[in-house]
Amino acid sequence: MAKKASKKKPSSTTGKPTGGRSTSRGRGLGLKAGAGTGRHLVIVESPSKAKTINRYLGPDYLVVASIGHVRDLPSKNPKGVKNPVPGVDLENGFRPTYEVVAGKEKVVAELKRAAKESIASGCEVWFATDLDREGEAIAWHLAQELGIPNEHAKRVIFPAITKAEIRKAFEHPHVIDEDKVNAQQARRILDRIVGYQVSPLLWKKVAPGLSAGRVQSVALRLVVEREREIQAFVPDEYWVIDAHFALSEADAKTLGPKWQDFLATTDDKGAGPTIKKRNAFLGRHHALRAELVEVGDESFDIGQFGRSKDGKVADEIADLTPGVSKIAALAGLTKIETTSEPNDSGKGPAKWTRTVTGEIDPATPYKVESIVTKRTTVRPPAPFITSTLQQAASSRLGFNARRTMRTAQSLYEGVEIPGEGPVGLITYMRTDSTTIAGEALRAVRTYIPETYGDEYLPDKPNFYSSSNKAAQEAHEAIRPASLAYPPERVKRALAPDQLRLYTIIWERFVACQMMPALWDSTAVKIVGGTDAGRPCTFKATGRVLVFDGFYRASGVPPSDEATLPTLKEQQALSPFAAGTEQKFTSPPPRYSEASLIKTLESEGIGRPSTYADIIQKIQDRKYVEQLQRRFYATDLGEVVTDKLVEAFPILMNIGYTRDMERKLDQIEEDHLDWTEMLSGFYERFSESLARAHEELQHAKAEIQPAPKEYRCEKCDSDMVYRFGKNGRFLSCSTYPDCNYACPIDRQGRPQRAEFVNVACPKTGRPMVRKTGRFGPFLATDLPAGVDSSEGLILNIGKTGQVNAPSQPPVLTDLPCPTCESPLNLRNGARGPWLGCSRFPKCRGRGKWKEIKGKELATLEKTLAAHEKANPIPIIRTLDGRALTDAKGKPLPNAPKVDELVMDDPKGSGAKPATLESVA
């Protein structure tokens, strides 16, 4: 055997990039000639994974990373070719043409050389890419580029990067799974057909630069339809009467004033006591809260529907306070008063806000009629799969899906443990199966009694079925790769995100094999009131944890359940507080990231590995925006969805998308012919596309009538809704004869310019608050005919205070490490930093600390001179009071913009908005 060449550590670059694009331009792996001689070549996707695997394989193997995909369909056609979908021959069986990804030429050349050296010296080439379809496709593309026939390729996969799993994989290699490759190839071509042919339709019918995706557009439709459900929702009205009881009349008389004083307390945000704090107060004073459920022999049910049986908004809205007052009197309230106030923003019964108030008489007789306690069992949840991990990380940790998957990938590929080297801490994180390997089950069933005691281990293992019928049961659930690395042991080796995610994966896995938790749930019925002939029945509930079971590992979830005092049947109770409350049913909630992922999974839209990209793309395209961790459809998102549904009603159908996913699975599992599947899709799709180009009306040509109370401020004509580059707006119906226009809020109401007590630092003129695509901002109010460049735009920070404009950056001749464009130099809170001048299209960062000597001195001098020549202005009110400091940040005592709103200043020269300025 030839002498072994020394190995060179691969360059540190991220793993599998989104969309198959490299994060490295023109850089190779640093493999010297002869590196593969006498050694088996093992190819993985990422350097960190290569480093971890190399630790277990030893010097006879050369483990290198392809740094993600090496081949892809071309992004554009060669000169002279007019193929509507670059790289896909639509006329000849959808035959793809692949090319080496730009910037990967050196990587491929070095891999080819190392493969030849390895094979020539009697060794073999192994493909150890990830075990999903994308990993299989990367292995296939690598084999194609290296000239290794599929039947000779040695493919190895392992659900966890541990010594045992790697040894098992290398002892049982297999060929590349062409069905899995074809399924991935079909998905890639299918998505490209839609993206490359539907996006130009949107450019033509909505606005330039828009894009569409087969799966993303259907996910967007979910958000848009939820938005419209909320907008169309008319609430039903119902009333709740509750009472708080003490164990004696004397206690009730004492507790009444204390309770009122307690309710009047507020926190630093002005909010009153939470339910948890209220329950704690009641627990300390041996009191309880109960809700009215029956009056006489009838259920307590006072309310009215917002819509009639035929679905129309109810014309007549009844005042229910007289009936509520009578019931309140039966419950023991005295000095009853009612109020009714109109609510202009409400719909149906919610157009009126009504109250019924009074004072409770502690002498009102009540007694405990019955106490029923039931034991309830709560089973531990299944171990994580991709979707449930993303949901839990969103709800518990505040991670978005992309952050979750990025962190999980690093835990899977390996973390440097002091004294041990890189260790893979979790199993593969792209899975929809709840299966647990036998050795992992044996290990956790040994760990549980040793750690928590025998009473926490069930007689038999807990098994779980996947909620996803298409789950690939050959995969495993997401779990710790080894129980030898509890979070406490490795916490110093992990980054904060890694530790938090690893902890919930660890806890969930251990908990899933533990005993159920046991609760004692108690329901107490309290009967009494002022009329023995029509007694009022109140019901109180509470529960007590009897056995913590799996909660011992995962923690007891937070609960608003009350702890009831010790009671016995026929015991007398006295009310010390009672109240009535008008309530309304709520519309369906807007999607959070967790609930959207859950819906995507339940509807069969996309696959676990795609959820993060789906959600990110519809945000990046400004089709949805996330406010307070909830998704809101933008005007652009609604228009795009409407156009796509009109043009492609079948393609945008959720059931059809689910069926397409099923067919893609059948290519892998049932050998379905992928070209026939694409042919069936394209025949219908191309007909719809041609018809849409001819018949679909441009979004800007469509108008909707606005409510009659909205009038044109120039000519008093009716107003209509139009669509422009910034979304919907109100326009005069007589346009172009009258060009008056006005921006609107989310409810379609006119949003006229709001003057604020802020002086433009450039002109000294007052500023107005406006709302654009990225939220509210301040702009200089300029007289008619003055170009907008004469004024200034100021951002409003997260605190609601105004920020000064930042200094322009210094353009350097340093290349961006990602795209080689020039880097910008800025001074930040932590000192100078370098960022790509193409931001946000490129987010590359330079390493300021690595700049030394004369170059550093020159850049520091240039930055200092630049800052002196471009000082940050201090933002002031119109009367000269400073709002920001010398660094452009709001002063601690600076008022919020909401507090600076004022009437139109005299002599401002304000001009009415026009369609050209608003659209």
Buried (B, 14 or more C-beta within 10 A) or exposed (E): EEEBBEBBEBBEBBBBBEEBBBBBBEBBBEBEEBBBBBBBBBBBBBBBBBBBBBBBBEEEBBBBBBBBBBBBBBEEEEEEEEBEBBBBEBEEEBEBEBEBBEBBEBBBBBBBBBBBBBBEBEBBBBBBBBBBBBBBBBBBBBBBBBEBEBEEBBBBBBBBBBEEBBEEBBEEBEBBBBBBBBBBBBBBBBBBBBBBBBBBBBEBBBBEEBBBBBBBBBBBBBBBBBBEEBEEBBBBBBBBBBBBBBBEBEBBBBBBEEBEEBBEEEEEEEEEBEEEEBBBBBBEBBBBBBEBBBBBEEEBEBBBBBBEEEEEEBEEBEEBBEEBBEBBBBBBBEEBEBEEEEEEEBBBBBEBEBBBBBEBBBEBBBEBBEBEEEEEEBBBBBBBBBBBBBBBBBBEBEBBBBBBBBBBBBBBBBBEBEEEBBBBBBBBBBBBBBBBBEEBBEBBBEBBEEEBEEEBBBEEBBEBEBBBEBBBEEBBBBBBBBBEBBBEEBEEBBEEBBBBBBBBBBBBBBBBBBBBBBBBBBBBBBBBBBEEEBBBBBBBBBBEBEBBBBBBBBEEEEEEBBEBBEBEEEBEBBBBBBBBEBEBBEBEEBBBBBBBBBBBBEBBBBBBBBBBBBBBBBBEBBBBBBEEEBBBBBBBBBBBBBBBBBBBEEBBBBEBBBEBBEBBBBBBEEEBEBBEBBEEBBEEBBEBBEEBBEEBEEBBEBBEEBEEEBBBBBEEBBBBBBBBEBBBBBBBBBBEEBBBBBBBEBEBBBBEBBBBBBBBBEBEBBBBBBBEEEEBBBBBBBEEEBEEEEBBBBBBEEEBBBBBBBBEBBEBEBBBBBBBBBBBBBBEEEEBBBBBBBBEEBEBBBEBEEBEEEEBEEBEEEBEEBBEEBEBBBBBBBEEEEBBBEEBBBBEEBBBBEEBEEEBBEEBEBBBBBBEEBB
